[in-house]
Amino acid sequence: MKIHGEPTRSIWPLPDGSGVGTIDQARLPHRLATLELRDAAAVEQAIRSMQVRGAPLIGVAGAYGLAMALRAHADDAGLASAHQRLAETRPTAVNLRWALDRVRRRVAPLAPGERAAAAWDEAGRIADEDVAINHALGAHGARLLAERQRGLGRPERPLNVLTHCNAGWIATVDYGTALSAVYQAHDAGVPLHVWVDETRPRNQGLLTAWELAAHGVPYTLIADNAGGHLMQRGQVDMVIVGADRVTRHGDVCNKIGTYLKALAAHDNGVPFYAAVPSPTIDWQVRDALAEIPIEDRGGDELRRVGGLDAQGQPAQVAIAPPDTPAANPAFDVTPARLVTGIITERGIAAPSALAALFTQPAAAE
């Protein structure tokens, strides 16, 4: 994607090869700032603090972090320790463990002195593949949006799409997942408008709004609980979300609140899609509710709200006393029965046909 007309990725190797640069998502949407991560500890902190967020981006950052860790300790013990520390930073998003496992498989047969360079190269390949996967995924999704717009028989009204959380280019290396479809449909001339859930308590919807504004896509920010109301009144034509982990049976684990949107969509006959690059699919999980670890984040994310003060400076405001008990599960699971389809780089499949889609050769674009 572009910032001020310049093609930009969300993560990039620093010119001297000492680390990676990335967009500091904790500063958005009020300020565009970048971070330089020069060792594995910095990568771990950036992921834990959600300065780096989005399942595909976390995976790429983790891969680079493992490569940096091997510069200091490249023996088997160092490899195992760094892999474990990085994997523990965000347990729900399967892309992180997938990328770390891929780097470990690549370097394990090598001599310790060869591991860091090989890991760095593998991380770069994972980043490039993420871009290609999400571009292909978005092309399939864009065609779906165009077909839905034509099928409604209302050319005078834009297609109203509802999103939850941020599944845009800054949550990946480029293009995004759900928003890749939106961007490509918009660029192809499909008239559309996006309802953007705020996505409390971390307000990732504000990042979606920032992205859409930069790309020129019409959007409206709404409170998380407004989606069902809009669906009841025929103001939502489809829901499209990203995911942090999807099972082979099509159960979708995504940001907390996604399940409620799927229930409302099901009740109102609104199609519900998840846009999912293949590294987000966990082929081992069979019982999503029992087996997917749901990250439980700190209560202060609920008790405090961040923003800008009257002088335009970053500030946090307490909305509850500090001793208020608070539960903060970060994700929920939407069962496959509520999912209309899964959009992937291979095409679009019903949840029950997801595994079959990946046992067939990839179709030519």
Kinemage of the C-alpha trace (Angstrom):
@kinemage 1
@onewidth
@group {chain A} dominant
@subgroup {mainchain}
@vectorlist {calphas} color= white
{ca met a 1} P 0.000 0.000 0.000
{ca lys a 2} L 1.052 3.656 -0.118
{ca ile a 3} L 1.684 6.353 2.467
{ca his a 4} L 1.869 9.848 0.966
{ca gly a 5} L 2.151 8.204 -2.426
{ca glu a 6} L 5.098 5.996 -1.468
{ca pro a 7} L 4.783 2.178 -1.557
{ca thr a 8} L 5.138 0.992 2.034
{ca arg a 9} L 5.198 -2.310 3.861
{ca ser a 10} L 4.382 -2.657 7.541
{ca ile a 11} L 7.777 -4.270 8.286
{ca trp a 12} L 11.114 -4.020 6.500
{ca pro a 13} L 14.784 -4.921 7.044
{ca leu a 14} L 16.900 -1.990 8.222
{ca pro a 15} L 19.506 -0.863 5.661
{ca asp a 16} L 22.415 -2.088 7.767
{ca gly a 17} L 20.790 -5.496 8.332
{ca ser a 18} L 20.898 -5.095 12.113
{ca gly a 19} L 17.159 -5.458 12.591
{ca val a 20} L 13.778 -4.490 11.211
{ca gly a 21} L 11.708 -1.349 11.042
{ca thr a 22} L 7.969 -1.449 11.593
{ca ile a 23} L 5.019 0.881 12.041
{ca asp a 24} L 4.249 1.584 15.703
{ca gln a 25} L 0.562 0.686 15.765
{ca ala a 26} L 0.184 1.938 19.335
{ca arg a 27} L 0.579 5.510 18.010
{ca leu a 28} L -2.090 5.175 15.327
{ca pro a 29} L -4.430 6.697 14.286
{ca his a 30} L -3.187 9.945 15.796
{ca arg a 31} L 0.421 9.737 14.680
{ca leu a 32} L 2.326 7.704 12.126
{ca ala a 33} L 5.566 6.612 13.780
{ca thr a 34} L 8.010 3.763 13.285
{ca leu a 35} L 10.066 1.483 15.513
{ca glu a 36} L 13.477 -0.059 15.012
{ca leu a 37} L 13.729 -3.547 16.493
{ca arg a 38} L 17.350 -4.689 16.704
{ca asp a 39} L 17.165 -7.773 18.910
{ca ala a 40} L 14.760 -10.525 19.862
{ca ala a 41} L 13.851 -8.871 23.171
{ca ala a 42} L 12.671 -5.762 21.324
{ca val a 43} L 10.541 -7.915 19.025
{ca glu a 44} L 9.024 -9.720 22.003
{ca gln a 45} L 8.156 -6.420 23.692
{ca ala a 46} L 6.659 -4.926 20.523
{ca ile a 47} L 4.396 -7.952 20.068
{ca arg a 48} L 3.326 -8.116 23.719
{ca ser a 49} L 2.561 -4.386 23.840
{ca met a 50} L 0.646 -4.582 20.545
{ca gln a 51} L 2.881 -2.071 18.865
{ca val a 52} L 3.084 -4.907 16.353
{ca arg a 53} L -0.295 -6.573 15.903
{ca gly a 54} L -2.202 -8.618 13.349
{ca ala a 55} L -1.686 -12.368 13.026
{ca pro a 56} L 0.283 -12.379 9.733
{ca leu a 57} L 2.485 -9.470 10.801
{ca ile a 58} L 3.167 -11.067 14.184
{ca gly a 59} L 4.328 -14.193 12.385
{ca val a 60} L 6.788 -12.294 10.192
{ca ala a 61} L 8.064 -10.213 13.116
{ca gly a 62} L 8.557 -13.369 15.151
{ca ala a 63} L 10.535 -14.968 12.322
{ca tyr a 64} L 12.865 -11.977 12.172
{ca gly a 65} L 13.096 -11.990 15.965
{ca leu a 66} L 14.220 -15.610 15.963
{ca ala a 67} L 16.877 -14.792 13.366
{ca met a 68} L 18.174 -11.967 15.571
{ca ala a 69} L 18.220 -14.242 18.631
{ca leu a 70} L 20.408 -16.724 16.744
{ca arg a 71} L 23.047 -14.048 16.214
{ca ala a 72} L 23.742 -14.224 19.937
{ca his a 73} L 23.003 -17.872 20.763
{ca ala a 74} L 22.837 -20.208 17.783
{ca asp a 75} L 23.272 -23.576 19.481
{ca asp a 76} L 20.318 -25.936 19.938
{ca ala a 77} L 19.548 -24.602 23.407
{ca gly a 78} L 19.544 -21.015 22.162
{ca leu a 79} L 17.270 -21.915 19.272
{ca ala a 80} L 14.794 -23.708 21.527
{ca ser a 81} L 14.784 -20.932 24.126
{ca ala a 82} L 14.237 -18.108 21.640
{ca his a 83} L 11.510 -20.075 19.856
{ca gln a 84} L 9.659 -20.601 23.138
{ca arg a 85} L 9.951 -16.988 24.329
{ca leu a 86} L 8.676 -15.582 21.047
{ca ala a 87} L 5.844 -18.114 20.777
{ca glu a 88} L 4.575 -17.141 24.225
{ca thr a 89} L 4.137 -13.453 23.354
{ca arg a 90} L 0.715 -13.941 21.687
{ca pro a 91} L -0.582 -17.515 22.025
{ca thr a 92} L -3.834 -17.298 20.032
{ca ala a 93} L -2.557 -16.202 16.616
{ca val a 94} L -1.333 -19.398 14.944
{ca asn a 95} L 0.737 -17.510 12.331
{ca leu a 96} L 3.338 -16.780 14.994
{ca arg a 97} L 4.042 -20.402 15.861
{ca trp a 98} L 3.766 -21.393 12.179
{ca ala a 99} L 6.470 -18.900 11.199
{ca leu a 100} L 8.717 -19.786 14.133
{ca asp a 101} L 8.387 -23.499 13.366
{ca arg a 102} L 9.221 -22.871 9.719
{ca val a 103} L 12.392 -20.971 10.592
{ca arg a 104} L 13.402 -23.640 13.121
{ca arg a 105} L 12.958 -26.406 10.545
{ca arg a 106} L 15.066 -24.446 8.085
{ca val a 107} L 18.020 -23.886 10.417
{ca ala a 108} L 18.013 -26.949 12.662
{ca pro a 109} L 20.119 -29.106 10.284
{ca leu a 110} L 22.733 -26.344 9.879
{ca ala a 111} L 25.887 -25.687 11.842
{ca pro a 112} L 25.381 -22.985 14.515
{ca gly a 113} L 27.529 -20.520 12.602
{ca glu a 114} L 25.212 -20.744 9.585
{ca arg a 115} L 21.910 -20.470 11.385
{ca ala a 116} L 21.419 -16.734 11.863
{ca ala a 117} L 21.922 -15.840 8.198
{ca ala a 118} L 19.694 -18.692 7.032
{ca ala a 119} L 16.977 -17.680 9.494
{ca trp a 120} L 17.132 -14.068 8.293
{ca asp a 121} L 16.718 -15.186 4.683
{ca glu a 122} L 13.803 -17.447 5.616
{ca ala a 123} L 12.068 -14.593 7.447
{ca gly a 124} L 12.397 -12.499 4.309
{ca arg a 125} L 10.816 -15.253 2.241
{ca ile a 126} L 7.920 -15.513 4.691
{ca ala a 127} L 7.384 -11.747 4.378
{ca asp a 128} L 7.365 -11.852 0.571
{ca glu a 129} L 5.014 -14.823 0.549
{ca asp a 130} L 2.631 -12.984 2.870
{ca val a 131} L 2.359 -10.159 0.343
{ca ala a 132} L 1.633 -12.543 -2.540
{ca ile a 133} L -0.868 -14.602 -0.526
{ca asn a 134} L -2.852 -11.584 0.607
{ca his a 135} L -2.936 -10.051 -2.856
{ca ala a 136} L -4.369 -13.301 -4.242
{ca leu a 137} L -6.797 -13.630 -1.337
{ca gly a 138} L -7.984 -10.067 -1.904
{ca ala a 139} L -8.582 -10.693 -5.606
{ca his a 140} L -10.948 -13.556 -4.775
{ca gly a 141} L -12.646 -11.429 -2.132
{ca ala a 142} L -13.026 -8.466 -4.479
{ca arg a 143} L -14.849 -10.627 -7.007
{ca leu a 144} L -17.145 -11.809 -4.229
{ca leu a 145} L -17.938 -8.212 -3.249
{ca ala a 146} L -18.619 -7.283 -6.869
{ca glu a 147} L -20.957 -10.267 -7.296
{ca arg a 148} L -22.789 -9.382 -4.095
{ca gln a 149} L -23.212 -5.781 -5.246
{ca arg a 150} L -24.648 -6.866 -8.608
{ca gly a 151} L -26.855 -9.481 -6.976
{ca leu a 152} L -28.562 -6.939 -4.731
{ca gly a 153} L -30.004 -5.202 -7.811
{ca arg a 154} L -29.538 -1.755 -6.252
{ca pro a 155} L -26.906 -0.027 -8.402
{ca glu a 156} L -27.803 3.319 -6.855
{ca arg a 157} L -26.710 2.183 -3.367
{ca pro a 158} L -23.202 1.150 -2.334
{ca leu a 159} L -22.523 -2.292 -0.941
{ca asn a 160} L -22.497 -1.961 2.847
{ca val a 161} L -19.776 -4.110 4.383
{ca leu a 162} L -19.260 -4.496 8.139
{ca thr a 163} L -15.835 -5.273 9.593
{ca his a 164} L -14.561 -6.106 13.060
{ca cys a 165} L -11.029 -5.471 14.342
{ca asn a 166} L -8.312 -4.532 11.843
{ca ala a 167} L -7.599 -6.891 8.961
{ca gly a 168} L -5.816 -4.329 6.821
{ca trp a 169} L -2.361 -3.935 5.381
{ca ile a 170} L -0.755 -2.871 8.657
{ca ala a 171} L -1.910 -6.164 10.220
{ca thr a 172} L -0.041 -8.037 7.488
{ca val a 173} L 3.098 -7.207 5.518
{ca asp a 174} L 0.980 -5.644 2.766
{ca tyr a 175} L -2.557 -5.596 1.307
{ca gly a 176} L -4.292 -7.053 4.365
{ca thr a 177} L -6.810 -9.887 4.481
{ca ala a 178} L -10.418 -8.666 4.738
{ca leu a 179} L -9.393 -5.180 3.650
{ca ser a 180} L -7.384 -6.535 0.732
{ca ala a 181} L -10.746 -7.533 -0.760
{ca val a 182} L -12.212 -4.112 0.041
{ca tyr a 183} L -9.285 -2.213 -1.480
{ca gln a 184} L -9.234 -4.261 -4.658
{ca ala a 185} L -13.012 -4.016 -5.089
{ca his a 186} L -12.918 -0.258 -4.508
{ca asp a 187} L -10.067 0.161 -6.998
{ca ala a 188} L -12.059 -1.851 -9.549
{ca gly a 189} L -14.949 0.591 -9.251
{ca val a 190} L -17.307 -1.398 -7.009
{ca pro a 191} L -19.367 1.159 -5.040
{ca leu a 192} L -19.049 0.247 -1.389
{ca his a 193} L -19.163 1.629 2.126
{ca val a 194} L -17.656 0.066 5.242
{ca trp a 195} L -19.176 0.030 8.703
{ca val a 196} L -16.138 -0.034 11.004
{ca asp a 197} L -16.585 -1.561 14.469
{ca glu a 198} L -14.548 0.334 17.060
{ca thr a 199} L -13.422 -3.048 18.497
{ca arg a 200} L -13.037 -2.341 22.193
{ca pro a 201} L -10.978 -2.427 24.297
{ca arg a 202} L -7.927 -1.863 22.042
{ca asn a 203} L -9.927 0.009 19.397
{ca gln a 204} L -8.347 -1.685 16.387
{ca gly a 205} L -11.257 -0.349 14.369
{ca leu a 206} L -9.592 3.052 14.534
{ca leu a 207} L -6.713 1.551 12.557
{ca thr a 208} L -9.185 0.256 9.977
{ca ala a 209} L -10.712 3.728 9.727
{ca trp a 210} L -7.243 5.262 9.312
{ca glu a 211} L -6.423 2.838 6.518
{ca leu a 212} L -9.730 3.313 4.697
{ca ala a 213} L -9.447 7.090 4.888
{ca ala a 214} L -5.933 6.959 3.435
{ca his a 215} L -7.160 4.787 0.559
{ca gly a 216} L -10.270 6.857 -0.120
{ca val a 217} L -12.804 4.149 0.776
{ca pro a 218} L -16.078 5.529 2.253
{ca tyr a 219} L -16.566 4.346 5.838
{ca thr a 220} L -18.384 5.085 9.086
{ca leu a 221} L -17.068 4.260 12.560
{ca ile a 222} L -19.682 2.611 14.793
{ca ala a 223} L -19.889 1.318 18.354
{ca asp a 224} L -19.361 -2.419 18.651
{ca asn a 225} L -22.966 -3.036 19.670
{ca ala a 226} L -24.479 -1.137 16.716
{ca gly a 227} L -23.946 -3.890 14.132
{ca gly a 228} L -27.025 -5.938 14.976
{ca his a 229} L -29.209 -2.827 14.876
{ca leu a 230} L -27.919 -1.959 11.397
{ca met a 231} L -28.474 -5.532 10.184
{ca gln a 232} L -32.080 -5.496 11.389
{ca arg a 233} L -32.691 -2.429 9.233
{ca gly a 234} L -31.125 -3.827 6.095
{ca gln a 235} L -28.104 -1.550 6.267
{ca val a 236} L -25.481 -4.321 6.223
{ca asp a 237} L -25.126 -6.411 3.054
{ca met a 238} L -22.296 -8.642 4.229
{ca val a 239} L -19.800 -9.074 7.055
{ca ile a 240} L -16.150 -9.767 6.326
{ca val a 241} L -13.549 -10.254 9.056
{ca gly a 242} L -10.016 -11.515 9.367
{ca ala a 243} L -8.917 -14.264 11.748
{ca asp a 244} L -6.170 -15.233 14.141
{ca arg a 245} L -6.760 -18.967 13.790
{ca val a 246} L -9.168 -21.065 11.716
{ca thr a 247} L -9.667 -24.806 12.112
{ca arg a 248} L -9.810 -27.330 9.287
{ca his a 249} L -13.575 -27.491 9.920
{ca gly a 250} L -14.014 -23.747 9.386
{ca asp a 251} L -14.390 -22.508 12.956
{ca val a 252} L -13.080 -18.928 13.108
{ca cys a 253} L -11.154 -17.547 16.071
{ca asn a 254} L -10.953 -13.767 15.822
{ca lys a 255} L -11.029 -10.649 17.970
{ca ile a 256} L -13.533 -10.701 20.825
{ca gly a 257} L -16.972 -9.684 19.589
{ca thr a 258} L -16.753 -11.484 16.256
{ca tyr a 259} L -19.029 -14.288 17.479
{ca leu a 260} L -21.769 -11.797 18.358
{ca lys a 261} L -21.547 -10.259 14.866
{ca ala a 262} L -21.877 -13.719 13.332
{ca leu a 263} L -24.944 -14.463 15.457
{ca ala a 264} L -26.583 -11.199 14.399
{ca ala a 265} L -25.690 -11.848 10.756
{ca his a 266} L -27.158 -15.361 10.918
{ca asp a 267} L -30.384 -14.073 12.484
{ca asn a 268} L -30.775 -11.429 9.776
{ca gly a 269} L -29.737 -13.458 6.748
{ca val a 270} L -26.530 -11.457 6.211
{ca pro a 271} L -23.620 -13.402 4.657
{ca phe a 272} L -20.639 -13.734 7.010
{ca tyr a 273} L -17.154 -14.334 5.554
{ca ala a 274} L -13.676 -14.670 7.032
{ca ala a 275} L -10.641 -13.740 4.924
{ca val a 276} L -7.888 -16.176 5.844
{ca pro a 277} L -4.376 -16.671 4.434
{ca ser a 278} L -3.369 -20.326 4.603
{ca pro a 279} L -0.782 -19.833 7.422
{ca thr a 280} L -3.736 -18.837 9.641
{ca ile a 281} L -5.340 -22.262 9.221
{ca asp a 282} L -4.514 -24.667 12.035
{ca trp a 283} L -4.905 -28.099 10.485
{ca gln a 284} L -4.345 -29.878 13.812
{ca val a 285} L -7.155 -28.362 15.894
{ca arg a 286} L -10.423 -30.295 15.818
{ca asp a 287} L -12.321 -28.807 18.774
{ca ala a 288} L -11.884 -25.043 18.537
{ca leu a 289} L -13.452 -24.208 21.892
{ca ala a 290} L -11.389 -26.776 23.764
{ca glu a 291} L -8.072 -26.510 21.942
{ca ile a 292} L -7.476 -22.906 20.839
{ca pro a 293} L -5.762 -20.921 23.613
{ca ile a 294} L -7.626 -17.663 24.207
{ca glu a 295} L -5.340 -14.865 25.332
{ca asp a 296} L -6.508 -13.184 28.535
{ca arg a 297} L -5.150 -9.649 28.610
{ca gly a 298} L -4.795 -7.238 31.513
{ca gly a 299} L -7.786 -5.533 33.072
{ca asp a 300} L -6.326 -2.044 32.642
{ca glu a 301} L -7.186 -2.256 28.938
{ca leu a 302} L -10.824 -2.083 30.092
{ca arg a 303} L -10.379 0.303 32.984
{ca arg a 304} L -8.484 2.913 30.977
{ca val a 305} L -9.011 4.584 27.602
{ca gly a 306} L -6.264 6.200 25.561
{ca gly a 307} L -6.527 9.165 23.218
{ca leu a 308} L -5.430 12.771 22.821
{ca asp a 309} L -5.972 15.481 25.427
{ca ala a 310} L -7.201 19.012 24.742
{ca gln a 311} L -3.674 19.994 23.691
{ca gly a 312} L -3.458 17.122 21.235
{ca gln a 313} L -1.032 15.134 23.369
{ca pro a 314} L -1.329 11.382 24.040
{ca ala a 315} L -3.150 10.720 27.301
{ca gln a 316} L -4.943 7.972 29.180
{ca val a 317} L -8.130 8.428 31.166
{ca ala a 318} L -9.401 6.095 33.872
{ca ile a 319} L -13.044 5.117 33.313
{ca ala a 320} L -13.204 2.770 36.326
{ca pro a 321} L -11.448 2.668 39.702
{ca pro a 322} L -8.190 0.719 39.588
{ca asp a 323} L -9.536 -1.975 41.912
{ca thr a 324} L -12.545 -2.735 39.674
{ca pro a 325} L -12.505 -6.459 38.792
{ca ala a 326} L -12.206 -6.843 35.016
{ca ala a 327} L -12.078 -9.830 32.666
{ca asn a 328} L -10.499 -9.223 29.284
{ca pro a 329} L -10.559 -12.246 26.927
{ca ala a 330} L -9.039 -11.028 23.673
{ca phe a 331} L -10.626 -13.497 21.237
{ca asp a 332} L -13.703 -15.630 20.702
{ca val a 333} L -14.646 -18.534 18.439
{ca thr a 334} L -17.322 -18.357 15.756
{ca pro a 335} L -18.504 -21.887 14.936
{ca ala a 336} L -18.483 -22.959 11.311
{ca arg a 337} L -22.283 -23.192 11.202
{ca leu a 338} L -22.425 -19.388 11.344
{ca val a 339} L -19.811 -18.854 8.609
{ca thr a 340} L -20.966 -18.483 5.009
{ca gly a 341} L -17.516 -18.918 3.510
{ca ile a 342} L -13.756 -18.733 3.985
{ca ile a 343} L -11.834 -16.528 1.545
{ca thr a 344} L -8.286 -17.796 0.921
{ca glu a 345} L -5.551 -17.394 -1.668
{ca arg a 346} L -6.821 -20.642 -3.209
{ca gly a 347} L -10.373 -19.338 -3.618
{ca ile a 348} L -13.541 -19.247 -1.530
{ca ala a 349} L -14.935 -22.324 0.184
{ca ala a 350} L -17.743 -23.220 2.518
{ca pro a 351} L -16.303 -24.147 5.918
{ca ser a 352} L -16.975 -27.835 5.293
{ca ala a 353} L -14.991 -27.660 2.025
{ca leu a 354} L -11.963 -25.785 3.361
{ca ala a 355} L -9.717 -28.844 3.690
{ca ala a 356} L -10.639 -30.047 0.207
{ca leu a 357} L -9.671 -26.660 -1.239
{ca phe a 358} L -6.102 -27.195 -0.057
{ca thr a 359} L -5.785 -30.808 -1.169
{ca gln a 360} L -6.303 -29.775 -4.795
{ca pro a 361} L -3.657 -28.069 -6.972
{ca ala a 362} L -3.869 -24.285 -6.847
{ca ala a 363} L -5.978 -22.851 -9.659
{ca ala a 364} L -4.228 -20.568 -12.118
{ca glu a 365} L -5.122 -16.924 -11.712
